[in-house]
């Protein structure tokens, strides 16, 4: 699941970028070129031994975010003259103090957000309107304004100027750790988004999360065309996560499982097209036959209304809130801020890489193998084929019996984390060090990991835990989230500079989460004895990458369309999303599946509440493969510790230091070809 960040850090990611566009809006700065060059010349004369390029970079950076309300031209010149730090030792001392102050601010705002959003995220009681109001309140929204008003922002900009993404890529390989940390401090103030816009987005985001976390389908109340039920009466499946996981769980059941899978896909289609009866969402009082799309109550047919295009209105609300920030950022669209700013990879580069993978002939061969293994033609929902995993041969109820006995509640899993980490290769003392910094809580939704933002604070693991104990679905998610939490702990507590804490982008934490998740049966003491296990794991990773890259491509193209059609309504967006989903399917999936116009890629809940996050999963798969290949001949625990202490470098610099090579899709594809030879 998605790694949740603090509200204040989300705002930083959205608004602070590292690659200003030359044609982007100049915000509201009115500092003239004459003033800038005069200030630079004066500082060079005042500090002849100082680095001239640093002076110029700092003055230009500060000028770009200096608004009329901050003072006139003379005030700017005076500020720079009085506040530029020429002495290297003093600069280092100031850096250390700024690091501590930012850790205090971001850490406590993170903690405030954690507690205010707890009623929305945790399985404790009813969510009231007042809970949603507080969840949408961003206590840190005015922090940026305040730091500009008291001129801390200009102090940082002048003395720790930013480097563009291109400059980081070109120069970063030769930087020391101190230089990297200075550059990350320079990233903090590159845009100046008003607090009211940050607060507005926080409200919209919270509303979207509540909408998704409450979107449960009562599977036990679904009816076949002849009136049968297929699922346990009390089974409630969150869309899309639990629907997908239940679909995966039915692969070992053969024909009986296929009927359930086909019913789930019909439910998904109704969600996508918004033809789902509104009364059956999160409501056990009705029975719904998805094939005929009829609703009954106590055996009597009832009239019903479809859900309004609420799903797509959530996307529009997020788009409009984020678009309001465009004029205040050098990266002038949320698309650019997300990719060039947050992921530090340009969106066209991401899309080209995904298309390269989706166009590979290997996928047709893997699809043919899957069809052969199942003894039937592929169906659209087989994008989630789970038969390569060791667990696919085990009835999920058998696994759930084991996990329920081990973990009757969330607290039991929390108490066992040390033991889990020891089983993964950590020495007991190190495992205990990591475990004591992770708290486990029952999730209202599917689950997530919420990282700490200051040392001394816990990271939080949330997963679904039914009243009768943690079932296998919840355990599998918990192992994924534990990977996030371990990364969060190592990259905060053990990194050498606070400003370098974290990873290059969310794909890198997803990679470790995937690595932990795939070891879930090993931890349960049920490792695979299949000699083809490694080949099957490679094919499983390739197939899941195939699925998530298509979904990510849809997410990107929907957002591009929104920017081209900013006044679109929810119905228009729905129609466009379905059209784009079908086009992507026809281009990259129909040649493998043999069927056209399947909108299944549009079912992902991330598109609703986590704008443009899906690409992190796809990149995470690429990174996962390269990490697994590196870890296969090394001590898992020791290397994980080393790698995640690298902190927040740019993606390829991180990969070079982690595994000795850049990110590359071809090694995975080549490994897939070799895996096919082993399995066939």
C-alpha positions as CSV (number, residue, x, y, z in Angstrom):
1,X,0.0,0.0,0.0
2,X,0.9,3.6,-0.3
3,X,3.4,5.0,2.2
4,X,1.7,7.9,3.9
5,X,3.7,11.1,4.6
6,X,3.0,13.9,6.9
7,X,0.8,16.8,5.7
8,X,3.7,19.2,5.9
9,X,6.0,16.9,3.9
10,X,3.3,16.3,1.3
11,X,3.0,20.0,0.9
12,X,6.7,20.3,0.5
13,X,6.8,17.6,-2.1
14,X,4.0,19.2,-4.1
15,X,5.3,22.7,-4.0
16,X,9.1,22.5,-3.7
17,X,10.9,21.4,-6.9
18,X,14.4,21.2,-8.1
19,X,14.2,22.0,-11.8
20,X,12.7,25.4,-12.5
21,X,11.5,25.9,-16.0
22,X,12.9,29.0,-17.9
23,X,9.4,29.8,-19.3
24,X,7.6,29.2,-16.0
25,X,5.8,32.1,-14.2
26,X,8.1,34.3,-12.3
27,X,5.7,34.1,-9.3
28,X,5.5,37.6,-7.8
29,X,9.2,38.6,-7.7
30,X,10.0,42.1,-8.9
31,X,13.7,42.2,-8.1
32,X,15.3,43.5,-11.3
33,X,18.3,42.1,-13.1
34,X,20.2,45.3,-12.3
35,X,19.6,44.8,-8.6
36,X,20.6,41.1,-8.8
37,X,23.9,41.8,-10.6
38,X,24.7,44.7,-8.4
39,X,24.1,42.6,-5.3
40,X,26.3,39.8,-6.6
41,X,29.1,42.2,-7.4
42,X,28.9,43.9,-4.0
43,X,29.1,40.5,-2.2
44,X,32.1,39.4,-4.3
45,X,33.9,42.6,-3.4
46,X,32.9,42.2,0.3
47,X,34.0,38.6,0.4
48,X,36.8,38.1,-2.2
49,X,37.8,34.7,-0.9
50,X,34.2,33.3,-1.1
51,X,33.1,31.0,-4.0
52,X,31.8,33.4,-6.7
53,X,29.4,30.8,-8.1
54,X,27.8,30.2,-4.8
55,X,27.2,33.9,-4.3
56,X,25.6,34.2,-7.7
57,X,23.4,31.1,-7.2
58,X,22.3,32.2,-3.7
59,X,21.4,35.8,-4.7
60,X,19.4,34.7,-7.8
61,X,17.6,32.0,-5.7
62,X,16.7,34.5,-3.0
63,X,15.6,37.1,-5.6
64,X,13.3,34.6,-7.4
65,X,11.1,34.2,-4.2
66,X,11.3,37.8,-2.9
67,X,7.9,39.5,-3.3
68,X,7.1,43.2,-3.0
69,X,5.7,42.7,0.5
70,X,9.2,41.6,1.6
71,X,10.8,45.0,0.7
72,X,12.0,47.1,-2.2
73,X,15.2,46.7,-4.2
74,X,17.3,48.4,-1.6
75,X,15.9,46.2,1.1
76,X,16.9,43.2,-0.9
77,X,20.4,44.4,-1.4
78,X,20.8,45.2,2.3
79,X,19.4,41.8,3.4
80,X,21.9,40.0,1.2
81,X,24.8,42.1,2.3
82,X,23.9,41.5,6.0
83,X,23.0,37.8,5.9
84,X,25.4,36.2,3.4
85,X,27.7,33.6,5.2
86,X,31.2,33.6,3.7
87,X,33.0,31.6,6.3
88,X,32.7,27.8,5.7
89,X,32.8,26.9,9.4
90,X,30.0,29.3,10.2
91,X,28.0,27.9,7.3
92,X,28.4,24.4,8.6
93,X,27.3,25.5,12.1
94,X,24.2,27.2,10.6
95,X,23.4,24.2,8.6
96,X,23.4,22.0,11.7
97,X,21.1,24.4,13.5
98,X,18.7,24.7,10.6
99,X,18.6,20.9,10.4
100,X,17.6,20.6,14.1
101,X,15.0,23.4,13.8
102,X,13.4,21.8,10.7
103,X,13.3,18.4,12.3
104,X,11.5,20.0,15.2
105,X,9.0,21.7,13.0
106,X,8.3,18.9,10.5
107,X,8.4,16.2,13.1
108,X,5.7,17.9,15.3
109,X,3.5,18.8,12.4
110,X,3.7,15.2,11.3
111,X,2.7,14.1,14.7
112,X,-0.3,16.5,14.7
113,X,-1.4,15.2,11.3
114,X,-1.1,11.6,12.5
115,X,-3.3,12.2,15.5
116,X,-5.9,14.4,13.7
117,X,-6.3,11.8,11.0
118,X,-6.5,8.8,13.3
119,X,-10.3,8.6,13.3
120,X,-10.2,8.3,9.5
121,X,-7.4,5.8,9.3
122,X,-8.0,3.5,12.3
123,X,-10.7,1.0,13.0
124,X,-12.0,2.7,16.1
125,X,-15.6,3.8,16.2
126,X,-17.8,5.8,13.8
127,X,-16.4,8.6,11.7
128,X,-18.3,11.8,12.4
129,X,-18.3,14.9,10.2
130,X,-16.2,16.7,12.8
131,X,-13.5,14.0,12.3
132,X,-13.4,14.7,8.6
133,X,-13.1,18.4,9.3
134,X,-10.1,17.9,11.6
135,X,-8.5,15.4,9.2
136,X,-8.7,18.0,6.5
137,X,-7.1,20.6,8.7
138,X,-3.4,21.2,7.9
139,X,-1.8,22.6,11.0
140,X,1.4,23.3,9.1
141,X,-0.3,25.2,6.2
142,X,0.9,28.6,7.4
143,X,4.5,27.4,8.2
144,X,5.8,28.4,4.8
145,X,4.2,31.8,5.0
146,X,5.6,32.4,8.4
147,X,9.1,31.4,7.3
148,X,8.9,33.8,4.4
149,X,7.5,36.6,6.6
150,X,10.3,36.2,9.2
151,X,12.8,35.9,6.4
152,X,14.2,32.5,7.4
153,X,13.3,31.3,3.9
154,X,15.6,34.0,2.3
155,X,18.4,33.2,4.8
156,X,18.3,29.5,3.6
157,X,17.9,30.5,-0.1
158,X,20.8,32.9,0.0
159,X,23.2,30.6,1.8
160,X,22.0,27.2,0.7
161,X,20.8,27.7,-2.9
162,X,19.1,25.0,-4.9
163,X,20.5,23.0,-7.7
164,X,18.3,22.0,-10.6
165,X,17.7,18.4,-11.3
166,X,20.0,18.5,-14.3
167,X,22.7,20.0,-12.1
168,X,22.3,17.3,-9.5
169,X,22.4,14.6,-12.1
170,X,25.6,16.1,-13.7
171,X,27.4,17.1,-10.5
172,X,26.1,14.8,-7.7
173,X,28.4,11.9,-8.4
174,X,31.3,14.0,-7.2
175,X,29.6,15.6,-4.2
176,X,30.4,14.8,-0.6
177,X,27.7,13.9,1.8
178,X,27.8,17.4,3.2
179,X,27.3,18.9,-0.3
180,X,24.3,16.6,-0.9
181,X,22.8,17.7,2.4
182,X,23.4,21.4,1.6
183,X,21.7,20.9,-1.7
184,X,18.7,19.2,-0.1
185,X,18.4,22.2,2.3
186,X,18.4,24.3,-0.8
187,X,15.3,22.4,-2.1
188,X,13.2,23.5,0.9
189,X,12.3,27.0,-0.5
190,X,11.9,27.0,-4.2
191,X,8.2,27.9,-4.4
192,X,5.9,30.1,-2.4
193,X,2.4,28.6,-2.2
194,X,-0.1,30.6,-0.1
195,X,-1.4,28.8,3.0
196,X,-5.0,29.0,1.9
197,X,-4.2,26.8,-1.1
198,X,-2.3,24.3,1.0
199,X,-5.2,24.1,3.4
200,X,-7.7,23.7,0.5
201,X,-5.8,20.8,-0.8
202,X,-5.5,19.2,2.6
203,X,-9.3,19.3,2.9
204,X,-9.9,17.8,-0.5
205,X,-7.3,15.1,0.0
206,X,-8.9,14.1,3.3
207,X,-12.3,13.9,1.7
208,X,-11.0,11.7,-1.0
209,X,-9.3,9.4,1.5
210,X,-12.5,9.1,3.5
211,X,-14.5,8.3,0.3
212,X,-12.1,5.5,-0.6
213,X,-11.6,4.1,2.9
214,X,-15.4,3.7,3.2
215,X,-16.0,2.1,-0.3
216,X,-16.7,-1.4,0.8
217,X,-18.5,-4.1,-1.3
218,X,-20.6,-6.6,0.8
219,X,-19.3,-9.7,-1.0
220,X,-21.5,-12.0,1.0
221,X,-24.6,-10.1,-0.4
222,X,-23.7,-10.5,-4.0
223,X,-25.9,-12.8,-6.0
224,X,-25.4,-14.9,-9.1
225,X,-27.9,-14.7,-12.0
226,X,-29.7,-17.7,-10.5
227,X,-29.7,-16.2,-7.0
228,X,-26.8,-18.0,-5.3
229,X,-24.2,-16.4,-3.0
230,X,-20.5,-17.2,-3.6
231,X,-18.8,-15.5,-0.7
232,X,-19.1,-15.8,3.1
233,X,-22.0,-13.7,4.4
234,X,-19.9,-11.4,6.5
235,X,-17.2,-10.8,3.8
236,X,-16.7,-7.1,3.2
237,X,-14.2,-6.1,0.5
238,X,-12.7,-2.6,0.1
239,X,-12.4,-1.3,-3.4
240,X,-10.2,-1.9,-5.1
241,X,-7.6,-3.5,-2.8
242,X,-9.6,-6.2,-1.2
243,X,-11.5,-6.9,-4.4
244,X,-8.2,-7.5,-6.1
245,X,-6.8,-9.6,-3.3
246,X,-9.9,-11.8,-3.1
247,X,-9.7,-12.3,-6.8
248,X,-6.1,-13.4,-6.4
249,X,-7.0,-15.8,-3.6
250,X,-9.3,-17.7,-5.8
251,X,-6.8,-19.0,-8.4
252,X,-6.1,-22.2,-6.5
253,X,-9.9,-23.1,-6.5
254,X,-10.2,-23.8,-10.2
255,X,-13.6,-23.5,-11.7
256,X,-15.2,-22.5,-8.5
257,X,-12.7,-19.8,-8.1
258,X,-13.3,-18.6,-11.7
259,X,-16.9,-18.0,-11.0
260,X,-16.0,-15.8,-8.1
261,X,-13.4,-13.9,-10.1
262,X,-15.8,-13.2,-12.9
263,X,-18.3,-11.8,-10.4
264,X,-15.7,-9.5,-8.9
265,X,-14.7,-8.2,-12.3
266,X,-18.4,-7.4,-13.0
267,X,-18.5,-5.5,-9.8
268,X,-15.3,-3.6,-10.8
269,X,-16.9,-2.7,-14.2
270,X,-19.9,-1.2,-12.4
271,X,-17.6,0.8,-10.2
272,X,-15.6,2.1,-13.2
273,X,-18.7,3.0,-15.2
274,X,-20.5,4.3,-12.1
275,X,-23.4,2.0,-12.8
276,X,-23.1,0.5,-9.3
277,X,-26.3,1.0,-7.2
278,X,-25.5,3.6,-4.7
279,X,-27.4,1.7,-1.9
280,X,-25.1,-1.3,-2.0
281,X,-21.9,0.6,-1.3
282,X,-20.8,-0.1,2.3
283,X,-24.3,-1.3,3.1
284,X,-25.2,-4.9,4.1
285,X,-29.0,-4.3,4.0
286,X,-29.4,-5.2,0.3
287,X,-28.5,-8.0,-2.0
288,X,-27.1,-7.1,-5.4
289,X,-26.9,-9.2,-8.6
290,X,-24.0,-7.6,-10.6
291,X,-24.8,-9.5,-13.9
292,X,-28.3,-8.2,-14.1
293,X,-27.5,-5.2,-12.0
294,X,-30.6,-5.7,-9.8
295,X,-31.1,-5.0,-6.1
296,X,-33.3,-6.8,-3.6
297,X,-34.1,-6.4,0.0
298,X,-35.6,-9.4,1.9
299,X,-36.2,-11.1,-1.4
300,X,-38.2,-8.1,-2.9
301,X,-36.9,-6.1,-5.8
302,X,-36.3,-2.4,-5.1
303,X,-35.8,0.6,-7.3
304,X,-32.4,2.1,-7.0
305,X,-30.2,4.9,-8.4
306,X,-26.6,4.5,-9.6
307,X,-23.9,6.2,-7.7
308,X,-23.5,9.7,-9.1
309,X,-20.1,10.2,-10.8
310,X,-18.7,10.8,-7.3
311,X,-15.6,8.7,-8.1
312,X,-14.5,11.0,-10.9
313,X,-15.5,14.2,-9.0
314,X,-12.9,13.2,-6.4
315,X,-10.2,13.3,-9.1
316,X,-11.5,16.7,-10.4
317,X,-11.5,18.1,-6.9
318,X,-7.9,17.0,-6.3
319,X,-6.9,18.4,-9.8
320,X,-8.5,21.8,-9.2
321,X,-6.9,22.1,-5.7
322,X,-3.5,21.2,-7.0
323,X,-3.8,23.3,-10.2
324,X,-4.3,26.4,-8.0
325,X,-0.7,26.0,-6.9
326,X,0.7,26.0,-10.4
327,X,1.3,29.8,-10.6
328,X,3.4,29.7,-7.5
329,X,5.8,27.1,-8.5
330,X,8.7,27.1,-11.1
331,X,7.4,23.7,-12.2
332,X,4.1,24.9,-13.6
333,X,1.9,21.8,-13.4
334,X,1.3,19.2,-10.8
335,X,2.5,16.6,-13.3
336,X,5.9,18.3,-13.5
337,X,6.0,18.8,-9.7
338,X,5.2,15.2,-9.1
339,X,7.8,13.8,-11.6
340,X,10.6,16.3,-12.0
341,X,10.2,17.7,-8.5
342,X,9.2,14.7,-6.3
343,X,10.3,11.6,-8.3
344,X,13.2,13.6,-9.9
345,X,12.5,11.9,-13.2
346,X,10.9,13.7,-16.1
347,X,7.4,12.5,-16.9
348,X,8.1,11.8,-20.6
349,X,11.1,9.7,-19.5
350,X,8.8,7.7,-17.2
351,X,6.2,7.2,-19.9
352,X,8.7,6.2,-22.5
353,X,10.2,3.6,-20.1
354,X,6.8,2.1,-19.4
355,X,5.9,2.0,-23.0
356,X,9.2,0.2,-23.8
357,X,8.3,-2.5,-21.2
358,X,4.6,-2.8,-22.2
359,X,5.7,-3.3,-25.9
360,X,8.0,-6.2,-25.1
361,X,7.3,-9.5,-27.0
362,X,8.2,-11.3,-23.7
363,X,4.8,-10.4,-22.3
364,X,2.9,-12.5,-24.9
365,X,5.1,-15.5,-24.0
366,X,4.4,-15.1,-20.3
367,X,0.7,-14.7,-21.0
368,X,0.7,-17.8,-23.0
369,X,2.4,-19.7,-20.1
370,X,-0.2,-18.4,-17.7
371,X,-3.0,-19.5,-20.0
372,X,-1.4,-22.9,-20.2
373,X,-1.0,-23.2,-16.5
374,X,-4.7,-22.3,-15.9
375,X,-6.0,-24.4,-18.7
376,X,-8.2,-21.6,-20.1
377,X,-7.8,-18.4,-22.2
378,X,-6.8,-15.3,-20.3
379,X,-9.5,-13.0,-18.9
380,X,-9.0,-9.3,-18.2
381,X,-8.7,-9.8,-14.4
382,X,-5.8,-12.1,-15.0
383,X,-3.6,-9.0,-14.8
384,X,-3.6,-10.1,-11.2
385,X,-2.7,-13.7,-11.9
386,X,-1.2,-15.0,-8.7
387,X,-0.1,-18.5,-9.7
388,X,3.6,-17.9,-9.8
389,X,3.8,-17.3,-6.1
390,X,4.4,-20.1,-3.7
391,X,1.2,-19.3,-1.8
392,X,-0.9,-19.7,-4.9
393,X,-0.9,-23.5,-4.4
394,X,-2.2,-23.1,-0.8
395,X,-5.8,-22.5,0.0
396,X,-5.9,-19.0,1.5
397,X,-8.2,-20.2,4.4
398,X,-5.3,-22.5,5.5
399,X,-3.0,-19.5,5.6
400,X,-5.6,-17.4,7.4
401,X,-6.1,-20.0,10.1
402,X,-2.3,-19.8,10.8
403,X,-2.2,-16.0,10.8
404,X,-5.3,-15.6,13.0
405,X,-3.7,-18.0,15.5
406,X,-0.5,-16.0,15.5
407,X,-2.0,-12.6,15.4
408,X,-5.4,-12.3,17.1
409,X,-5.1,-8.5,17.0
410,X,-2.8,-5.8,15.7
411,X,-0.9,-5.7,19.0
412,X,0.2,-9.3,18.6
413,X,1.8,-8.5,15.3
414,X,3.6,-5.5,16.8
415,X,5.0,-7.7,19.6
416,X,6.3,-10.2,17.0
417,X,8.2,-7.7,14.8
418,X,11.5,-8.4,16.4
419,X,11.0,-12.1,15.7
420,X,9.9,-11.4,12.1
421,X,13.1,-9.4,11.5
422,X,15.3,-12.1,13.0
423,X,13.7,-14.6,10.6
424,X,14.6,-12.2,7.8
425,X,18.3,-12.3,8.8
426,X,18.7,-9.5,11.4
427,X,20.6,-10.1,14.5
428,X,18.3,-9.9,17.6
429,X,19.7,-6.7,19.0
430,X,19.4,-4.9,15.6
431,X,15.9,-6.4,15.1
432,X,14.9,-5.1,18.5
433,X,16.3,-1.6,17.7
434,X,14.1,-1.4,14.6
435,X,11.0,-3.0,16.1
436,X,10.9,-0.7,19.1
437,X,10.4,2.3,16.7
438,X,7.4,0.7,14.9
439,X,3.8,0.7,16.3
440,X,1.1,-1.5,14.8
441,X,-2.6,-0.4,14.6
442,X,-5.7,-1.8,13.0
443,X,-6.6,0.1,9.8
444,X,-10.1,1.3,8.8
445,X,-9.0,1.0,5.1
446,X,-6.7,-1.4,3.4
447,X,-3.5,-0.4,5.3
448,X,-0.6,2.0,5.0
449,X,2.7,2.9,6.6
450,X,3.1,6.3,8.2
451,X,6.7,7.3,8.8
452,X,8.2,9.4,11.5
453,X,9.6,12.8,10.6
454,X,11.8,13.3,13.6
455,X,14.0,11.0,15.7
456,X,12.2,9.9,18.8
457,X,8.9,9.4,17.0
458,X,7.4,6.1,16.0
459,X,6.6,4.9,12.5
460,X,3.1,3.4,12.2
461,X,2.0,0.2,10.5
462,X,-1.7,0.0,9.7
463,X,-3.4,-3.1,8.3
464,X,-6.9,-4.6,8.4
465,X,-7.5,-6.9,11.3
466,X,-11.0,-8.4,11.5
467,X,-12.6,-9.2,14.9
468,X,-11.6,-12.9,14.5
469,X,-7.9,-12.1,14.0
470,X,-5.5,-11.1,11.2
471,X,-6.4,-13.0,8.1
472,X,-3.8,-13.8,5.4
473,X,-4.8,-10.7,3.4
474,X,-4.1,-8.5,6.4
475,X,-0.8,-10.3,7.2
476,X,0.4,-10.0,3.6
477,X,-0.3,-6.3,3.7
478,X,1.3,-6.0,7.1
479,X,4.5,-7.5,5.7
480,X,4.5,-5.0,2.9
481,X,4.0,-2.1,5.3
482,X,6.7,-3.5,7.6
483,X,9.1,-3.1,4.6
484,X,8.1,0.6,4.5
485,X,8.5,1.0,8.2
486,X,12.0,-0.6,8.3
487,X,13.0,1.8,5.5
488,X,11.5,4.7,7.3
489,X,13.4,3.9,10.5
490,X,16.8,3.2,8.9
491,X,16.6,6.3,6.6
492,X,15.7,8.6,9.5
493,X,17.6,7.3,12.5
494,X,20.7,6.0,10.8
495,X,21.3,8.5,8.1
496,X,24.2,11.0,8.7
497,X,22.3,14.2,7.9
498,X,18.7,14.9,8.8
499,X,18.2,16.7,5.5
500,X,19.2,13.5,3.7
501,X,16.6,11.4,5.5
502,X,14.3,9.2,3.4
503,X,14.8,7.8,-0.1
504,X,15.1,9.4,-3.6
505,X,11.3,9.0,-4.2
506,X,8.5,6.7,-3.1
507,X,9.4,4.0,-5.6
508,X,12.5,3.2,-3.5
509,X,10.5,2.5,-0.3
510,X,8.0,0.5,-2.4
511,X,10.9,-1.7,-3.5
512,X,11.7,-2.7,0.0
513,X,8.1,-3.2,0.8
514,X,7.7,-5.6,-2.1
515,X,10.8,-7.5,-1.0
516,X,9.4,-7.9,2.5
517,X,6.0,-8.9,1.2
518,X,7.2,-11.7,-1.0
519,X,9.0,-13.2,2.0
520,X,5.7,-13.6,3.9
521,X,5.6,-17.4,3.7
522,X,9.2,-17.7,4.7
523,X,8.4,-15.8,7.9
524,X,5.4,-18.1,8.5
525,X,7.8,-21.1,8.3
526,X,6.3,-22.2,5.0
527,X,9.1,-21.6,2.5
528,X,8.7,-22.9,-1.0
529,X,10.6,-26.1,-1.9
530,X,10.1,-25.7,-5.6
531,X,13.4,-25.8,-7.5
532,X,11.9,-23.4,-10.0
533,X,11.1,-20.8,-7.3
534,X,13.6,-18.2,-8.5
535,X,12.4,-18.4,-12.0
536,X,8.8,-18.2,-10.9
537,X,9.5,-15.1,-8.8
538,X,11.0,-13.4,-11.8
539,X,7.9,-14.2,-13.9
540,X,5.6,-13.0,-11.1
541,X,7.5,-9.7,-10.9
542,X,7.3,-9.2,-14.6
543,X,3.6,-9.9,-14.7
544,X,2.8,-7.6,-11.8
545,X,5.0,-4.9,-13.5
546,X,3.0,-5.4,-16.7
547,X,-0.2,-4.7,-14.7
548,X,1.0,-1.7,-12.7
549,X,2.7,0.0,-15.7
550,X,-0.6,0.0,-17.6
551,X,-2.4,1.5,-14.7
552,X,0.3,4.1,-14.2
553,X,0.1,5.0,-17.9
554,X,-3.6,5.6,-17.5
555,X,-3.1,7.8,-14.4
556,X,-0.6,10.0,-16.3
557,X,-2.7,10.3,-19.4
558,X,-5.8,11.2,-17.4
559,X,-3.9,14.0,-15.7
560,X,-2.6,15.2,-19.1
561,X,-6.1,15.3,-20.4
562,X,-7.3,17.2,-17.3
563,X,-4.7,19.9,-18.0
564,X,-5.9,20.1,-21.6
565,X,-9.5,20.3,-20.4
566,X,-9.4,22.0,-17.0
567,X,-13.1,22.8,-17.0
568,X,-14.3,19.2,-17.5
569,X,-17.0,17.8,-15.3
570,X,-17.1,14.4,-13.6
571,X,-19.2,12.8,-16.4
572,X,-16.7,14.0,-19.1
573,X,-13.8,12.7,-17.0
574,X,-15.5,9.3,-16.5
575,X,-16.0,8.9,-20.3
576,X,-12.5,10.0,-21.0
577,X,-11.0,7.7,-18.3
578,X,-12.9,4.7,-19.7
579,X,-11.8,5.7,-23.3
580,X,-8.2,6.0,-22.3
581,X,-8.2,2.8,-20.3
582,X,-9.6,1.0,-23.4
583,X,-7.0,2.5,-25.7
584,X,-4.2,1.5,-23.4
585,X,-5.7,-2.0,-23.1
586,X,-6.1,-2.3,-26.9
587,X,-2.5,-1.1,-27.5
588,X,-0.6,-3.2,-24.9
589,X,-2.9,-5.9,-23.5
590,X,-5.2,-7.0,-26.3
591,X,-2.3,-8.6,-28.2
592,X,-1.7,-10.8,-25.1
593,X,-5.3,-11.3,-23.8
594,X,-7.1,-11.5,-27.2
595,X,-9.9,-9.2,-26.1
596,X,-10.5,-5.5,-26.8
597,X,-12.0,-2.6,-24.9
598,X,-11.5,-3.8,-21.3
599,X,-11.5,-0.8,-18.8
600,X,-10.1,-2.8,-15.9
601,X,-7.1,-0.5,-15.6
602,X,-9.4,2.3,-14.4
603,X,-10.4,0.5,-11.1
604,X,-7.4,1.6,-9.0
605,X,-8.4,3.6,-5.9
606,X,-5.0,5.4,-6.0
607,X,-6.2,7.4,-8.9
608,X,-9.0,8.8,-6.6
609,X,-7.1,9.7,-3.4
610,X,-3.4,9.6,-4.2
611,X,-2.8,11.7,-7.4
612,X,-0.1,10.3,-9.7
613,X,1.3,7.9,-7.0
614,X,0.9,4.8,-9.1
615,X,4.1,5.3,-11.1
616,X,6.0,4.8,-7.8
617,X,4.9,1.1,-7.7
618,X,6.0,0.5,-11.3
619,X,9.4,2.1,-10.6
620,X,9.5,0.2,-7.4
621,X,9.2,-3.1,-9.3
622,X,12.3,-2.2,-11.4
623,X,14.2,-1.2,-8.3
624,X,13.0,-4.3,-6.5
625,X,14.4,-6.6,-9.2
626,X,17.8,-4.9,-9.2
627,X,17.9,-4.9,-5.4
628,X,16.9,-8.6,-5.2
629,X,19.6,-9.5,-7.7
630,X,22.2,-7.6,-5.6
631,X,20.9,-9.1,-2.3
632,X,20.9,-12.7,-3.6
633,X,24.6,-13.2,-3.0
634,X,24.9,-10.9,0.1
635,X,23.7,-10.7,3.7
636,X,20.2,-9.5,3.4
637,X,20.0,-7.5,6.7
638,X,23.5,-6.0,6.5
639,X,23.0,-4.8,2.9
640,X,19.5,-3.5,3.5
641,X,21.0,-1.4,6.4
642,X,23.8,-0.1,4.2
643,X,21.6,0.7,1.2
644,X,18.9,2.5,3.1
645,X,21.4,4.7,5.0
646,X,22.2,6.3,1.6
647,X,19.3,8.6,2.1
648,X,17.7,11.0,-0.4
649,X,20.1,11.2,-3.3
650,X,18.8,11.4,-6.9
651,X,17.5,8.0,-8.2
652,X,20.5,7.0,-10.3
653,X,23.1,8.2,-7.8
654,X,21.3,6.1,-5.2
655,X,21.2,3.1,-7.4
656,X,24.8,3.4,-8.4
657,X,25.9,3.4,-4.7
658,X,23.3,0.8,-3.7
659,X,23.9,-1.9,-6.4
660,X,26.5,-0.4,-8.8
661,X,24.3,0.4,-11.8
662,X,21.6,2.8,-13.0
663,X,17.9,1.9,-13.1
664,X,17.3,-0.2,-16.2
665,X,14.4,-2.3,-17.4
666,X,16.4,-4.6,-19.7
667,X,17.9,-6.8,-17.0
668,X,14.4,-7.7,-15.8
669,X,13.3,-8.5,-19.3
670,X,16.4,-10.6,-19.9
671,X,15.9,-12.5,-16.7
672,X,12.3,-13.1,-17.7
673,X,13.5,-14.8,-20.9
674,X,15.8,-17.0,-19.0
675,X,13.1,-17.8,-16.5
676,X,10.8,-19.0,-19.3
677,X,13.4,-21.4,-20.4
678,X,13.6,-22.8,-16.9
679,X,9.8,-23.2,-16.5
680,X,8.8,-24.3,-19.9
